[in-house]
Structure formats: structure tokens, C-alpha cells
Amino acid sequence: MIPVYTSKDVRRWDQLLIEQDFPSHTLMELAGKGTAEYLHQHHPAASFAIFCGSGNNGGDGYVIARWLLLWGHDVSIVCVSSPKTQDAICNAKWCSAPKKSLYEISNEHVVIDAMLGTGQNREPIGRYQTSIEHIIKLHEKGSTVYALDVPTGVNPDTGAPFGDIVVPVDGCFSFGKPKTALYRNASMGSIIHIDIGFDLITPPITPDAYLIEQEDILRWWPTEKPSFAKWNRGHVAVVARGGAAVLAAHAALIMGAGLVSIVCSQEDWNSMKGLRPEIMHTTSISRSRHDCIVFGPGITEYEQFSELWQNYPKPMVLDAGGISLLAKQKEQSSSYDRVLTPHSAEAGRLLNIPREDVEKNPFAAVKELQKFGFSILKGPYTKIGEKPLWIAPKGSIQLATAGSGDILAGMIGALLAKGLPKRESSAIACSIHAFAGMSMKKGDTASDLIQKIKVYLT
């Protein structure tokens, strides 16, 4: 797992290095040269326009310009505001790249936002706002745009815009350590970590979150003995309706559940299309036979929900319609293992706030959701559980399709049925779901996602 820190904590770490006699200009040189190396490697024939602010973010921009110029690139500097920090002033003097006015920049291949970074604390105004507007036009014309640490116009602590205007980016360079704000949603593009020597001192700060890696999935995967029978591998009961039930059940099956049953009436069972013959039917939940319930996909009402939620003694995954039912309940917590899987609109319903507020600060929202039970918040970089949060891989836009969440619920249910803890079950399922989603193509649907997951598992 990769530790992730708040922008505030990264700034503090940076300062502690300086206080222990690590020169600040060396940190700036490492940041700038590391970024320039990446840009030179990935854009070997590109021209560059670098928008530099007055602080150390701008100083990093001057270092980048110096190295790219040395390696033969056409580089232009837009001095949005005269440098004011000592390191920025020095690097501006050492940089021989030509300075151009804003409107002389029109067809550069790559644009670098080195204006404010983690130092910003309000909506940009004046020349900064004008520069953002110009970068937006360049991006629309096809320029690739990167930001140093955080795009100008974005709150470095939450990742949310300060106002209506922000620099649109294809990628962000995160200096020192990965920063929480970059994982709010998919708007930050590719996130490139640049090592500037933070590990030379003992970490002075506890991580705010952790990024999940593929190696973690292997480490957490449940161990199964060769002697196991199907009932040892877990029995998942899917309380759902229609195609959503089919997708959730199939997902539980491919994730290794030994037995999967759909709990519904005979009439509902007869209407289900595309069921694999391995999926069983039952009209009631069994506390002795079923190891986990996946409740909610396709459900609009369920008379026994309150009793089930409060008193079913085994793990339950609550998704879709189940979350809507919970939002209407007076007693919303349970003493048994529960995993909630809302997207932002469902989370807003539970928290009684607008969806937009959830999306503005999903980290705060998922922490608040824990009062209902162990919760994830679905979306790009799905947020998982308790402090410190775990962050799943980004996934892809193709996952934003009907049935994708039903599949995730079934995947989590299969792992819970095997006896894996809530946190690890959720983390494995969300990560595999994201990795499989990355291989989906335009036009793929949730049914195709099932096959992608199967390929990933093999």
C-alpha cells in the first residue's frame, strides 16, 4: 500500500527537512529536474509553455524550463507574477527561457501550470484568473496540460474547486508524497509521483489514507485448503430483483463463492433472464445455510427489511434499493457486520445532503457514512472504510454503466461469505472491479465487465 498525505502535512514534512539542514533549493531542484525528466521522456519533441507564479511553485517551473531548454526543447515562460521567494528568484535568474506575454502563447504542445500549487487558499483572481482562462482555451485546442502538485483553482486540502474556474489537467506531478486531494475524483488526470528526498528522515506524520496496489490483493486473498467443499467456500444469498439480481449472483459466483442463491418469489425467479445454471433459487433466507446476504439491487420495497437489517447475525452487503430503504429507517445502525456500497447520490440520501456536497468532499462523506456501518463510497478512486481510508485504483469511465454496482456488491458478498473481514473484502473487490474496468472498451456493458473480471482473476 502507498501512503497518502494531506497537502498540509506534506508542506510540514518539507519544512522539517529544511530545518534539518536539507537545503530548500535542493528540494526545488529535485522537484523540477524530476518533472523535466518525465516530460522529456514522454514528450520528446514537444514545445512547452510554463506559467509561473510568484512562490515556490513558480520556482519549480523555472527549474523545469531550465532543464527542458538544456535538452533542446522550445520553452516559453509566462510570468504570471514576479517571483518573491528566495529560491524562486534565484531560479528565475538562472532560467534563460524567453518570457512571453499571455497572448503570445497559442500553439505549444504542452502547458505547465506552475502558478500556485499547495499554497493556494482562495479562488484565483486577476492575472491568475486570466491565465486559467487562457490555459482552458489552449487545452480545448489540443495542448496537453500538467499541474505542479495541484491545479490552480483547486483547494489543496480537499481537491474541490474554489469556484467556477480551474486549470483543466491531463496530469499532476505530486512532489514528495502522494496527496489526498489528487484522489477526490478523476479530474486530476494521471498522477505522477516525484521523489524529492522525503524518506531521508523518519516520517513525522501519520498517513491520511493508503492507495491499494495489486500486490495487496494477493496478500489479502483468502486461503482455501485443497480439501474444501463448496460449502466451505461460502454461500451467498442475493436478495434482489431482475437483471440486477442476475449480475450480482454471477459476480459472487466468479469471485469464488461455493454456492449462490437468489432469494425471491417463484414469479420473480421465472422472469429472470440469462441465469447460469449454477445459480440456485430459494424463497427465504436461512441463518444456518447462508453465510452472507447481498441485499438491494433492483429492490424497491421489502417488508422484512428492518428485521433483517437489525437482526440477521451474519454479514450483509447493502446496495442500491437497500440503501434507499435504510435512509427511511428510524433505527439505522446494526450490531452485526454490515457493508454499505453507496454512490454519491445514495450517500447524499443517507446523509441528508445534496449529491454535490458528497462529490465536493468524498473523504469527509465516507467518514460520516461509517455511522451506518462499514461503508465505501463508489466512484473514481473508490474510498473504503475507516480512518485511515483506503483508496482503490481509479477504474475507468466505462464502469459508469447500469449494473456495474450490482456486480461490485456480489463480489464483496462472495469474499465476506468466505470469512474475510469487511475492510479486506471491500478493498479486494473494489480494486479488482477497477482493474477490470480499465480493460473495458467503449460500448462494453456490465455483462462484459463480468468477463473482464474473470480474465483478471485468471
C-alpha positions as CSV (number, residue, x, y, z in Angstrom):
1,M,0.0,0.0,0.0
2,I,1.2,3.5,-0.8
3,P,0.8,6.1,2.0
4,V,-1.1,9.3,1.1
5,Y,-0.9,12.5,3.0
6,T,-2.8,15.8,3.1
7,S,-1.2,18.8,1.4
8,K,-0.8,20.5,4.7
9,D,1.1,17.5,6.1
10,V,3.4,17.4,3.0
11,R,4.2,21.0,3.5
12,R,5.1,20.4,7.1
13,W,7.3,17.4,6.1
14,D,9.0,19.7,3.6
15,Q,9.7,22.3,6.3
16,L,11.1,19.6,8.7
17,L,13.6,18.6,6.0
18,I,14.7,22.2,5.7
19,E,15.0,22.6,9.4
20,Q,17.3,19.5,9.5
21,D,19.7,21.3,7.1
22,F,18.4,19.8,3.8
23,P,18.6,22.9,1.6
24,S,15.3,24.2,0.2
25,H,16.9,25.0,-3.2
26,T,17.9,21.3,-3.4
27,L,14.3,20.2,-2.8
28,M,13.3,22.6,-5.6
29,E,16.0,21.3,-7.9
30,L,14.9,17.7,-7.3
31,A,11.3,18.5,-7.9
32,G,12.0,20.5,-11.1
33,K,14.5,18.1,-12.6
34,G,12.4,15.0,-11.8
35,T,9.5,16.6,-13.6
36,A,11.6,17.7,-16.5
37,E,12.9,14.2,-17.0
38,Y,9.4,12.8,-17.1
39,L,8.3,15.4,-19.6
40,H,11.4,15.0,-21.8
41,Q,10.8,11.2,-21.8
42,H,7.1,11.3,-22.6
43,H,7.1,14.4,-24.9
44,P,10.5,14.1,-26.6
45,A,9.8,16.6,-29.4
46,A,7.3,18.9,-27.7
47,S,7.3,22.6,-27.2
48,F,6.4,23.9,-23.7
49,A,4.7,26.9,-22.2
50,I,5.2,27.2,-18.4
51,F,3.0,29.6,-16.4
52,C,5.0,30.6,-13.3
53,G,3.5,32.2,-10.2
54,S,5.4,34.2,-7.5
55,G,6.0,31.4,-5.0
56,N,7.9,28.2,-4.9
57,N,5.5,26.5,-7.3
58,G,6.7,29.1,-9.8
59,G,10.3,28.4,-8.8
60,D,9.7,24.7,-9.6
61,G,8.5,25.9,-13.1
62,Y,11.7,27.8,-13.7
63,V,13.8,24.8,-12.9
64,I,11.7,22.7,-15.3
65,A,12.2,25.3,-18.0
66,R,16.0,25.4,-17.5
67,W,16.4,21.6,-17.9
68,L,14.0,21.3,-20.8
69,L,15.8,24.1,-22.6
70,L,19.1,22.4,-21.9
71,W,17.8,19.2,-23.5
72,G,16.8,21.0,-26.7
73,H,13.1,21.8,-26.2
74,D,11.4,25.0,-27.3
75,V,10.4,26.5,-23.9
76,S,8.5,29.7,-23.1
77,I,7.8,31.3,-19.7
78,V,4.7,33.2,-18.8
79,C,5.5,35.2,-15.7
80,V,2.0,35.4,-14.1
81,S,3.5,37.2,-11.1
82,S,7.1,38.2,-10.3
83,P,9.0,35.7,-8.1
84,K,9.0,36.6,-4.4
85,T,10.6,33.7,-2.5
86,Q,14.4,33.5,-2.5
87,D,14.5,30.1,-4.3
88,A,12.1,31.3,-6.9
89,I,14.0,34.5,-7.5
90,C,17.3,32.6,-7.9
91,N,15.9,30.0,-10.3
92,A,14.2,32.7,-12.4
93,K,17.6,34.4,-12.8
94,W,19.2,31.1,-13.8
95,C,16.5,30.3,-16.4
96,S,17.3,31.7,-19.9
97,A,14.0,30.6,-21.4
98,P,12.3,33.5,-23.2
99,K,9.5,35.3,-21.3
100,K,6.3,35.8,-23.3
101,S,3.1,37.6,-22.7
102,L,0.0,35.5,-22.2
103,Y,-1.4,36.1,-25.7
104,E,1.9,35.1,-27.4
105,I,1.2,31.5,-26.2
106,S,-1.0,29.9,-28.8
107,N,0.2,26.5,-30.2
108,E,2.6,24.9,-27.6
109,H,2.3,21.2,-27.3
110,V,2.5,21.1,-23.5
111,V,1.4,23.6,-20.9
112,I,2.6,23.5,-17.3
113,D,0.6,25.1,-14.5
114,A,3.3,26.3,-12.0
115,M,1.3,29.1,-10.6
116,L,0.1,28.3,-7.0
117,G,0.2,24.6,-6.1
118,T,-0.4,23.7,-2.5
119,G,-0.1,27.3,-1.3
120,Q,-3.4,28.5,-2.7
121,N,-6.3,29.2,-0.2
122,R,-8.9,31.0,-2.2
123,E,-10.4,31.5,-5.7
124,P,-7.8,32.9,-8.1
125,I,-8.3,36.5,-9.3
126,G,-6.5,39.0,-11.5
127,R,-3.7,37.6,-13.8
128,Y,-4.1,34.2,-12.3
129,Q,-7.7,34.0,-13.4
130,T,-6.9,35.4,-16.8
131,S,-4.1,32.8,-17.1
132,I,-6.5,30.0,-16.3
133,E,-8.9,31.2,-18.9
134,H,-6.1,31.2,-21.5
135,I,-5.0,27.7,-20.5
136,I,-8.5,26.4,-20.9
137,K,-8.5,27.7,-24.5
138,L,-5.1,26.0,-25.1
139,H,-6.4,22.8,-23.7
140,E,-9.5,22.9,-25.9
141,K,-7.2,23.4,-28.9
142,G,-5.3,20.2,-28.0
143,S,-2.4,21.2,-25.7
144,T,-1.6,18.7,-23.0
145,V,-1.8,20.4,-19.6
146,Y,0.0,19.4,-16.4
147,A,-0.1,21.0,-13.0
148,L,2.6,21.0,-10.3
149,D,1.2,19.5,-7.2
150,V,-2.4,20.8,-7.5
151,P,-4.1,22.7,-10.4
152,T,-4.6,26.4,-9.9
153,G,-8.2,27.0,-8.7
154,V,-8.3,23.8,-6.6
155,N,-8.4,23.5,-2.9
156,P,-5.2,21.6,-2.0
157,D,-6.8,20.1,1.1
158,T,-10.0,18.7,-0.4
159,G,-9.3,18.7,-4.2
160,A,-12.5,20.6,-4.8
161,P,-12.6,23.8,-6.9
162,F,-12.7,27.1,-5.0
163,G,-15.0,28.5,-7.6
164,D,-16.2,28.1,-11.2
165,I,-12.8,28.2,-12.9
166,V,-9.9,25.8,-12.6
167,V,-7.0,24.7,-14.7
168,P,-8.1,21.6,-16.7
169,V,-5.3,19.0,-16.5
170,D,-4.2,15.8,-18.1
171,G,-1.9,15.0,-15.2
172,C,-0.5,16.3,-11.9
173,F,3.1,16.0,-10.6
174,S,2.9,15.3,-6.8
175,F,6.2,16.3,-5.1
176,G,7.4,14.5,-2.1
177,K,4.4,12.2,-1.4
178,P,1.0,11.4,-2.9
179,K,-1.6,13.9,-1.8
180,T,-5.2,13.1,-0.8
181,A,-6.7,16.0,-2.8
182,L,-5.5,14.4,-6.0
183,Y,-7.7,11.4,-5.5
184,R,-11.1,13.2,-5.0
185,N,-12.2,12.1,-8.4
186,A,-10.8,11.6,-11.9
187,S,-10.4,15.3,-12.8
188,M,-6.6,15.3,-11.9
189,G,-5.7,13.0,-14.8
190,S,-2.6,10.9,-14.4
191,I,-0.8,11.4,-11.1
192,I,2.9,11.3,-11.3
193,H,4.9,11.0,-8.0
194,I,8.3,12.8,-8.0
195,D,10.7,11.8,-5.2
196,I,12.5,14.7,-3.7
197,G,14.1,13.0,-0.7
198,F,11.4,12.9,1.9
199,D,12.4,9.4,3.0
200,L,15.8,10.8,4.2
201,I,14.0,11.4,7.6
202,T,11.6,9.3,9.6
203,P,8.0,10.1,8.5
204,P,6.9,12.7,11.0
205,I,3.2,12.3,10.1
206,T,0.6,9.5,10.1
207,P,-0.8,8.9,6.6
208,D,-4.2,10.3,5.8
209,A,-5.0,7.3,3.5
210,Y,-3.5,4.5,1.6
211,L,-3.6,3.6,-2.1
212,I,-4.2,-0.1,-2.8
213,E,-1.8,-1.9,-5.1
214,Q,-2.1,-5.2,-7.0
215,E,0.3,-6.8,-4.5
216,D,-2.1,-6.0,-1.7
217,I,-4.9,-8.1,-3.4
218,L,-2.7,-11.1,-3.4
219,R,-1.7,-10.6,0.2
220,W,-5.3,-10.4,1.4
221,W,-6.8,-13.1,-0.8
222,P,-8.4,-15.7,1.3
223,T,-6.6,-19.0,1.7
224,E,-8.5,-22.1,0.7
225,K,-7.5,-25.7,1.5
226,P,-7.4,-28.4,-1.2
227,S,-9.9,-30.3,1.0
228,F,-12.5,-27.6,0.9
229,A,-16.0,-28.5,-0.4
230,K,-18.4,-26.0,-1.9
231,W,-20.0,-25.2,1.4
232,N,-16.5,-24.3,2.8
233,R,-16.2,-21.7,0.1
234,G,-19.2,-19.7,1.3
235,H,-22.9,-19.5,0.4
236,V,-24.1,-16.1,-0.8
237,A,-27.8,-15.2,-0.7
238,V,-28.7,-12.4,-3.1
239,V,-31.9,-10.6,-2.2
240,A,-32.5,-8.7,-5.4
241,R,-34.7,-8.4,-8.5
242,G,-34.5,-8.6,-12.2
243,G,-31.3,-8.2,-14.1
244,A,-29.6,-6.7,-11.1
245,A,-30.0,-9.9,-9.2
246,V,-28.5,-11.9,-12.1
247,L,-25.5,-9.7,-12.3
248,A,-24.9,-9.7,-8.5
249,A,-25.3,-13.5,-8.4
250,H,-22.9,-14.1,-11.3
251,A,-20.3,-11.8,-9.8
252,A,-20.5,-13.7,-6.5
253,L,-20.0,-16.9,-8.4
254,I,-16.9,-15.8,-10.4
255,M,-15.4,-14.4,-7.2
256,G,-15.3,-17.9,-5.8
257,A,-18.4,-18.4,-3.7
258,G,-19.1,-22.1,-3.5
259,L,-22.9,-21.6,-3.6
260,V,-25.0,-18.7,-4.7
261,S,-28.8,-18.4,-4.2
262,I,-31.2,-15.7,-5.3
263,V,-33.9,-15.1,-2.7
264,C,-37.2,-14.1,-4.5
265,S,-40.7,-15.3,-5.3
266,Q,-41.2,-18.0,-7.9
267,E,-42.8,-15.4,-10.2
268,D,-39.7,-13.2,-10.0
269,W,-37.4,-16.2,-10.5
270,N,-39.3,-17.3,-13.6
271,S,-38.9,-13.8,-15.1
272,M,-35.1,-13.6,-14.7
273,K,-33.1,-13.8,-17.9
274,G,-29.6,-15.1,-18.5
275,L,-29.1,-17.0,-15.3
276,R,-26.3,-19.5,-15.2
277,P,-27.5,-23.0,-14.2
278,E,-25.2,-22.9,-11.1
279,I,-27.4,-20.2,-9.5
280,M,-30.0,-21.6,-7.1
281,H,-33.4,-20.3,-6.1
282,T,-34.9,-20.0,-2.7
283,T,-37.9,-18.1,-1.3
284,S,-36.4,-17.5,2.1
285,I,-33.2,-16.6,3.9
286,S,-31.6,-19.2,6.1
287,R,-29.5,-18.2,9.0
288,S,-27.8,-21.6,9.1
289,R,-27.1,-22.1,5.4
290,H,-26.4,-18.6,4.1
291,D,-23.0,-17.1,5.1
292,C,-23.7,-13.6,3.7
293,I,-26.6,-11.6,2.2
294,V,-26.3,-9.2,-0.7
295,F,-29.3,-7.0,-0.3
296,G,-30.8,-4.3,-2.5
297,P,-30.1,-4.5,-6.3
298,G,-33.4,-4.0,-8.1
299,I,-35.3,-3.8,-4.8
300,T,-37.9,-1.0,-4.2
301,E,-39.7,-2.4,-1.2
302,Y,-39.2,-5.3,1.3
303,E,-41.5,-5.7,4.3
304,Q,-38.9,-7.6,6.4
305,F,-36.0,-5.2,5.8
306,S,-35.9,-3.6,9.2
307,E,-35.9,-7.0,11.0
308,L,-33.3,-8.3,8.6
309,W,-31.0,-5.3,8.9
310,Q,-31.2,-5.3,12.7
311,N,-31.0,-9.0,13.5
312,Y,-29.5,-11.1,10.7
313,P,-26.4,-12.3,12.6
314,K,-24.1,-12.7,9.6
315,P,-22.5,-10.2,7.2
316,M,-24.8,-8.2,4.8
317,V,-23.9,-6.1,1.8
318,L,-26.4,-3.2,1.4
319,D,-26.6,-1.8,-2.1
320,A,-28.9,0.3,-4.4
321,G,-32.5,-0.1,-3.2
322,G,-31.4,-1.4,0.1
323,I,-29.6,1.9,0.8
324,S,-32.8,3.8,0.0
325,L,-34.8,1.6,2.4
326,L,-32.2,2.3,5.1
327,A,-32.4,6.0,4.6
328,K,-36.1,5.8,5.6
329,Q,-35.5,3.8,8.8
330,K,-35.5,5.3,12.2
331,E,-33.0,2.8,13.5
332,Q,-30.2,2.9,11.0
333,S,-27.3,1.0,12.7
334,S,-26.8,-2.7,13.4
335,S,-24.6,-4.5,15.8
336,Y,-23.7,-7.1,13.1
337,D,-21.3,-6.9,10.2
338,R,-22.6,-4.6,7.5
339,V,-21.1,-3.2,4.4
340,L,-22.8,-0.3,2.6
341,T,-21.9,0.4,-1.0
342,P,-23.4,3.8,-2.0
343,H,-22.5,6.1,-4.9
344,S,-22.7,9.8,-4.3
345,A,-26.4,10.2,-4.8
346,E,-27.2,7.3,-2.4
347,A,-24.7,8.6,0.1
348,G,-26.4,12.0,-0.1
349,R,-29.7,10.3,0.6
350,L,-28.3,8.7,3.8
351,L,-26.5,11.8,5.0
352,N,-29.4,14.1,4.0
353,I,-27.2,16.3,2.0
354,P,-27.1,17.1,-1.8
355,R,-25.1,14.8,-4.0
356,E,-22.9,17.7,-5.0
357,D,-21.8,18.1,-1.4
358,V,-20.7,14.5,-1.3
359,E,-18.8,14.9,-4.5
360,K,-17.2,18.1,-3.3
361,N,-15.6,16.3,-0.4
362,P,-16.0,12.5,-0.7
363,F,-13.3,11.9,2.0
364,A,-15.4,13.7,4.6
365,A,-18.6,12.0,3.3
366,V,-17.3,8.4,3.6
367,K,-16.1,9.1,7.1
368,E,-19.5,10.3,8.0
369,L,-21.1,7.2,6.4
370,Q,-19.4,4.9,8.9
371,K,-22.1,5.6,11.5
372,F,-24.4,3.4,9.4
373,G,-21.9,0.5,9.1
374,F,-18.7,-0.1,7.3
375,S,-19.1,1.9,4.2
376,I,-17.4,2.5,0.9
377,L,-18.1,5.4,-1.5
378,K,-18.2,4.3,-5.1
379,G,-16.7,6.4,-7.9
380,P,-13.2,7.0,-9.4
381,Y,-10.8,6.1,-6.7
382,T,-13.5,4.4,-4.6
383,K,-13.0,5.4,-0.9
384,I,-13.1,2.5,1.6
385,G,-13.9,2.4,5.2
386,E,-12.4,3.7,8.4
387,K,-9.5,6.0,9.2
388,P,-7.1,5.8,7.6
389,L,-9.1,5.4,4.5
390,W,-8.1,3.0,1.8
391,I,-8.3,4.2,-1.8
392,A,-9.0,1.8,-4.7
393,P,-7.5,2.2,-8.2
394,K,-9.2,4.8,-10.4
395,G,-11.1,2.5,-12.7
396,S,-12.5,3.9,-15.9
397,I,-15.5,5.8,-17.2
398,Q,-16.8,2.6,-18.7
399,L,-17.7,1.5,-15.1
400,A,-20.3,4.2,-15.1
401,T,-23.0,1.9,-16.5
402,A,-26.1,0.2,-15.3
403,G,-25.3,-3.0,-13.3
404,S,-21.7,-2.2,-12.5
405,G,-22.5,-1.5,-8.8
406,D,-24.6,-4.7,-8.6
407,I,-21.6,-6.6,-9.7
408,L,-19.4,-5.0,-7.1
409,A,-21.9,-5.9,-4.3
410,G,-21.9,-9.5,-5.4
411,M,-18.1,-9.5,-5.4
412,I,-17.9,-8.2,-1.8
413,G,-20.5,-10.7,-0.7
414,A,-18.5,-13.6,-2.0
415,L,-15.5,-12.6,0.0
416,L,-17.4,-11.9,3.1
417,A,-19.0,-15.3,2.8
418,K,-15.5,-16.8,2.8
419,G,-14.9,-15.2,6.2
420,L,-12.7,-12.4,5.1
421,P,-13.0,-9.1,7.2
422,K,-15.2,-6.3,5.9
423,R,-12.2,-4.0,5.1
424,E,-10.2,-6.5,3.1
425,S,-13.3,-7.9,1.3
426,S,-14.3,-4.4,0.2
427,A,-10.7,-3.5,-0.8
428,I,-10.1,-6.6,-2.9
429,A,-13.5,-6.4,-4.7
430,C,-13.2,-2.6,-5.4
431,S,-9.7,-3.0,-6.7
432,I,-10.4,-5.9,-9.0
433,H,-13.6,-4.1,-10.2
434,A,-11.4,-1.1,-11.0
435,F,-8.6,-3.0,-12.7
436,A,-11.2,-5.0,-14.8
437,G,-12.9,-1.7,-15.7
438,M,-9.7,-0.4,-17.1
439,S,-9.8,-3.1,-19.8
440,M,-13.4,-2.3,-20.8
441,K,-13.8,-0.7,-24.2
442,K,-16.4,1.8,-25.5
443,G,-19.7,0.0,-25.9
444,D,-19.0,-2.6,-23.2
445,T,-21.7,-3.2,-20.6
446,A,-21.9,-4.7,-17.1
447,S,-22.2,-8.2,-18.7
448,D,-18.9,-7.6,-20.4
449,L,-17.4,-6.5,-17.1
450,I,-18.2,-9.9,-15.6
451,Q,-16.0,-11.4,-18.3
452,K,-13.2,-8.9,-17.7
453,I,-13.2,-9.7,-14.0
454,K,-13.0,-13.4,-14.9
455,V,-10.0,-12.7,-17.2
456,Y,-8.3,-10.6,-14.4
457,L,-8.7,-13.4,-11.9
458,T,-7.0,-15.9,-14.2
